[in-house]
Structures are given as structure tokens and as C-alpha cells.
Amino acid sequence: MFSSLQGRSAIVTGGSKGLGRGIAEVFAAAGINVLITGRTQTDIDATIAELGDRPGRVSGLAADVANPNDCQRVVAAAVERHGGVDIVCANAGVFPQCRLEDLTPEDIEHVLSVNFKGTVFMVQASLAALAASGHGRVIITSSITGPITGYPGWSHYGASKAAQLGFLRTAAMELARKKITMNAVLPGNIMTEGLIDMGQEYMDGMAATIPSGRLGTVADIGNAALFFATDEAAFITGQTLVVDGGQVLPESAAAIADL
Ligand code: NAP
């Protein structure tokens, strides 16, 4: 049994949709007060309305993680509303597909700005508040794509997700003496609006390659993030947790066909 996280304060970037909303839902159910962000106010409002009836309070703020000033505003709002920041989930991300031959400098800059720099800016903005909490937690949403696997059209995206882990390993060391842990969840294919936009054919094809035989749910990711947030995970830092139903395990298509 894990210690209660009731009353802790969390920021979930990209909490207005998809995986972030799933993390926010699991956290609020555990009694954690959650500040969700995203750039689109209407999505934030819809998620707050949906997650309103939980033990933890859910509120929101429109902010762009690629803008360091916005990250500072998010932290200030969490401190004001919830008395501090104990947990930061650097989850906001974009995953446009573009083949290498068509990639422009702007495409690369966009993906790195949100996924990599946005992670760094959000963590930097939270440092003082996380240190003050005495049990700070940073949980990064990376991906299997980049650190472990590849997929056509996602060379820049994969690089941004691997970059988050390069950042993680040194930053986790720098923050350890401040009792801040920093870990990453590496989701496989999870059912979100973003993934649904890829089309039914993509989703069916993906499910067929996963030993568990299904795509993940946002709660699968929320529960993994919740574990890293617990007091019992205090001695785990700089680590990654793949949450993918075994997707990265098969050596070949034949291995799946033999199941
Ligand atoms: P999603 O459904 O498209 O949600 C993305 C969230 O990020 C939204 O709340 C979005 O809100 C926000 N966001 C995007 N750009 C932002 C910015 N510049 N500033 C602030 N917020 C921003 O995507 P998702 O599938 O949940 O993905 C979330 C994370 O999980 C990403 O880091 C992604 O790489 C990772 N991931 C997802 C999967 C999967 O299967 N879905 C697998 C592996 C990893 P606005 O658009 O309103 O800003």
C-alpha cells in the first residue's frame, strides 16, 4: 500500500487532452490538486468540467510550454492556487509526421521547441517550488519512438523524445541532493485523440503488433506516472519505464504471428 498523496500539488502540461488528461484524472482521483495546461482554453475548460467531481481539485491555465515566461506563469498559478508544487508532469507534445526528405528547419524547430525545450523550460521554472516541497517529482512523458523504436515520418519527433532522456539523466543527478526525483514514462501506442487522428487502419495495424493485443489506455500511463509520484518511489531517479503492452519485445513479425 502506498502512502496517500492527498493534498499534493501537481502541474500536468498538455493536461487538456490525451495522455495528460489521463494523468490528471488518475492524480485527481488520488486526491492530488492538479493544474492542467495546454494552449487551447476551450479544451482546458472541457477537461475541467469532465474531471470536476474528484477528490483532488482540477484547474487550468492556457500556456505554451515553448515559452519560458508561460512556464513561469504556470508555476506561479499552481503555487497561488495549491500552495506549492510537488509534482511536475512534463507531458505536452506534438507529433507531426514528415519524411526526412521533406523536413524543413521550421518543422524541426517546432517539434524540438515543444517536446524538448518545453520540457526543459517547464522543469527550470519549477525548480525552486519543487525543492521547497522536500519531495519534488518530475515525470516526463517521452515515448518508445526515438529512444527505442523508429517510425517513418518521425525522425524529428523521435529525436525530440530521445533528447528528453539525455536531459533527464544529467538533470536527475543535479537535482538529487534537493530530494527531487526525475523519471520518464515511455508510452507505446495509447488511445488518444492524437492517435485516433492517425486513422482506424493505423490503430488496427498497431494493435496487431502488440503482444497484449490492444492499444494502451491513458489510465495505463496515469498509473505509471502516479507510481513515480509516490513517497515510496523516492529512491528511483533518472530512470525510464516503458508502458507499451510488450510492443518493443518481438524480434520479428514472425514472433507475433507465433503467439
Ligand atoms: P494529444 O492528445 O495531441 O495532446 C497533446 C497535449 O499537449 C494537448 O493538451 C495540447 O494542447 C498540448 N500541447 C501541444 N503543444 C503544446 C504547447 N506548445 N504548449 C502547451 N501545450 C501543448 O497528444 P497525446 O497523444 O496525449 O501526447 C501527449 C504526450 O505523450 C506527448 O509528449 C507525446 O509525445 C507522448 N506520447 C504519446 C503517445 C500516444 O500513443 N498517444 C505515445 C508515446 C508518447 P494544445 O494543442 O491546446 O496546446
Residues whose N, C-alpha, C, O or C-beta is under 5 A from the ligand:
A	BS01	NAP	G14 G15 S16 K17 G18 L19 G20 T37 G38 R39 T40 A63 D64 V65 A66 N91 A92 G93 V114 T141 S142 S143 P187 G188 N189 I190 T192 E193 G194 L195
